[in-house]
Amino acid sequence: MKLKRVKIHHEGVLLLTLLFIVLGALNVPLWLFMPTVAVPVVLSALSLLCYLFVFNFFRSPKRDFRGDRKGCVVSSADGHVVVVERTVEPEFIKGEAIQVSVFMSPLNVHANWFPVDGEVEYVAHHPGRFYSAWLPKSSTENERSTVGILSDSGRKVTLRQVAGAMARRIVTYAEPGVEANIDDHLGFIKFGSRIDIYLPLDTEILVKVGDKVKGGVSLLGRLVPKELN
């Protein structure tokens, strides 16, 4: 049986390299100079668990959406749906919208995918606080990046990367004028956070609070084409 190769996201290469060096510097002298093996064994086991945790966090799986792409809205992140509600999105849609939020735990893949096919028209970064990503106020008060996309259906879709209590760095690759493709990454958030997706009110929502979703794969809803709304 051929083993599947685990790809690491480029955002984690430097950190994993430095962590390997630091843990090695801590462990090697203990194995060389400690009179008993108990302490080196315990420290080595803890070091391995720490490294595997960070390694797991920076996994970067290749995913291709295989369903009908017409009007589809796909999850931008791995995690659980924590919000499905009517709200106001003032930045790009500039009006009422349906908000679908996905919470990512530190154990989830933290690469973020485009939710729809189309073209990026708006990108903005907002400094802020670092409340727990579970809290509703995190969407408007936490550090966040907003990406506005005009979908192939002619409908506006807003995506917001939201930092959490542990997530202290948001990386956004999307830029105005670039193509949005649901098979591609739009960014990365380091260590636990959430993604908010804002959709037109007439969108057919296909998920509910508590559902487990996968970025680039799970269908969140379907957009009504502009000429039909």
N, C-alpha and C positions, 0 to 999 in steps of 0.2 A: 504494500500500500504506500502510495506517494504522500509524504507529509506536506501539509499546506504551509507555505512560507508566511510568517507573520511580518507585515510591513509596519515600520515605525514612521509616524508623522515627522516631517522635517523640523517641526517646532520643538520636538523633544530630543533631537540628536545631541545637541550640546549639553543639555541638562543630564541626560543619561550617561554621557561620557564623563562629565565632572563627578557625578554621583559614584560611578564605578571607581574612579581614582580615589575619592575621599574614603569610601568604604574599604578599599584595598589598603590604604594607608593606616586605617584604624585596625584592621584585622591581621595583617601580615606580622607586625611586631609582636602581637600577642601569641601567635603560633610559634614564633621563634624564641621568645624569652619567658613566657609564663611557665612555671614549674608544673602546673596541672593543666589538663585539657578542658576542664569544666567551663571556665570563663570563655576561652576562645570558641568553644562549640556553641554556647548560648549566644554570644555576640555575632558569630557568623550566621547563625540561624535567623536572628533578628535582622541582620544586614540583608540577607537574601530575601526575606519577606518584604522589607522596605523597597528593595530594588525591583522585585516582581510587581509590587503595587504601582510604582511609577511607570514601569515598562508597560503594564496593562493599560494604564491611563492614556498613553501615547500611541496606542494601536491605531492604524489607519487603514481600515478595510476598503477594498475596491468594491463599489456597489453600482449596479445598473438597474434602473427601473424598467420592468418588463411588461407593465400593463399598458392600457390605452392612455397616452399622454395628453390627449385633447382635454383641456380645461382642468387637468388634475393638479391638486395641491398635495405635495408630499412632505412628510415630516422632515424638518431640517436637522433633527438631532435624535439620538438614542435617549430613551428615558420613559417617563410616565406623564400622561396628560393630566395637568393639575388645574387648568382653567378652560372652560368653554362658556363664553358669556358675551352679551352685547355691551359695547362700550363706545368710547369716542377716541379716534386716533387723529391727533392734531397735526402731525408732521407731514405726511405724504398723502394719505387718503383725505385728510382734513374733513372728517365727518364721522358719522356713526359706522361701526364695523363690528364684525364678530371676531373676538379674540380667542385664539387657541394657543395655550402655553404648554410647553414640555419642560419638565424638570429633569436635569441630569445629575445623577449622584457621582461621587468620585470614581465609582467603578465602571461608569459608562464610557464609551468612546466619546471624545469631546471635539471631534471634527464636526463642522457645520456645513450642511448642504443647502443649495438654493432650493426654495420650496416650489418654484414654478419655472417653466421655460419663458423666456422673454428678454427684456433689456433693462439693465440697471439705470435708473434715472436720478437717484438721490442717495447720498451716503453722508451720514453725520455722526460724529463721536461726541458723547456728553459725559463729562466728569461727574462723579457723584459719590454716594456712600456705598457701604458694603453690607447692607442688611442681608439676612438669610433670603435666599432666592425663593423660598416657599411663600414669603409674605407678599400680599398684593402690592404694597407700596414700593417693592423693589423694581417694578416695571417703570416707575416714574422718578424714583429718587436714587437708585443705584447707578454706578458707572455702567454705561451702555453705548452700543453702537446701533444706529438705525439704517436699514437698507430699504429703499423704495424701488419696486420693480413694476414695470408695465408688462403684464403677461401677454402671451401670444393670443389670449382671448380678448385682449383690449381692456382688461380690468386691472386696476391698481391693487397691488399687494404690498404690505409693509412687513418687514421682518426686523425684530429687535433682539440683539444679543445682550443679555443682562448678566452682569457680574453678580457673584454671591458672596457669602461670608468667607469662603475659601478662595474663590476665583478672583485673582487680583490682576489678571491681564487678559484683555480681549484683543484678538487679532482679527482684522477684517481685510480680506483680499479684494472684495467687490469695489469697483469704482464706476462712476457714472459713464455710460456709453458702452460698457462691456456686455457681452452676451451672458444671460443667466440660463444655466442648464442644470436640470435637477440631478444630473449625474456628477456634477462638479462641486468642489468645496468652495464656500464663500468666506470661510473663516475658521477660527479655532478659539475656544475659551479654556483657560487653564484652571483645572481643579474645582469642579462642582458649580453649577449655575443653571440658567434657564434660557429658553428661546420663546419669544412671543411672536406669533404670526397674526396679522390683522387682515381680515378678508371682507369683501363686500357682503352686505346684509343678506343678499339672496343666494349666497353660496350654499350648496348642499353639504352639510357637515356630516362626516361619516365616523366620527369618534366621539367618545364621552369621557368624562373625568374618571381617571383610574386606569384607562387603557394603556397598555405597554406598546411603545412604537419604536421603529428603527429608522434612523436617518437615511434618506435617499431611497427608502423602500416602502414604508407604510403610508397608505393614502389617508390624508386627513379630510379631504373634501373635493368637490368639483365646482368650478366656476361656471356661471352662466355667461355665454358669450355676450359682448357688449351690444350687438345688434338685437339681442333677444330680451335684454333687461328693460 
